[in-house]
Amino acid sequence: MEISYTDLIGLEAITVDNKNLGKVIAIDETKQNHYFIALKKGLLKDEEFRIPATSITNISINESKLTI
């Protein structure tokens, strides 16, 4: 089964060392390289991460997470 970039929206972005980067909220396809944007909501502030799609190492639809 092939996964498109739009299927990544809503997944949790997790680093290889198990740190949560937040939920994927959008895909930026404006440039040659595609990026996905993960939003991590915090108590005092929200953080937004812009991560290259080429850094994805594993996609687990069953667990709703994306490992980078």
N, C-alpha and C positions, 0 to 999 in steps of 0.2 A: 504494500500500500504506500503510495507516494503522498507526502504531506506538503501542503502549500504553506506559504508564509502566513496567510490569514488564519490557518489552523493554530498558530502559536498564540494568538490573542487569548488572554485569560489564563494562560499557564503560569505557574510560579517559576521564576528564574532563580536557579540555585548554582552556586559555584562548585567546583570540584571538591573543595574542602568543606562543603555543606553549609555555606553561608547564604542566607536568603537575600536576594537582590530585589525582591518584590514581584508584582504581577505584571506580565506583559500587557501593555495597554494599546500599543500602536506599532505599525511597521513603517519605516521611512524608506521609500523606494525612489527618492528624488535623484540620487547620485548613482554612479556606476555600481558601487557596493551597497548592498541593502543593510539596514540597521534595524534593530528592534528596540523599542523604548519600554523599559521596566520602571514601574512606579512603586516605591517603598514608602508606605505611610508610617510616619513616626508620631510620637507623642507631641513633640514641639514643632517639628518641621517634616515636610515630605521631601523625599529625594527622588530624582529622576535619573536613570542611567541609560545612556545611548550605547548599545553594544553591537558590534559587527555580527552579522548573521553567520559569517564564516567561523566564528568562535564556538558555535554549538557543537558539543561533543555527544550528547545523548538527548533524545526526546522520548518521554514516557507519557503517552496519552492516558493510560490507565491510572497513573498516579498524579496526573495533571501537573507535571513538572518538566522543566527544560534545564539541562545541565550544560554549563559553559566552562 
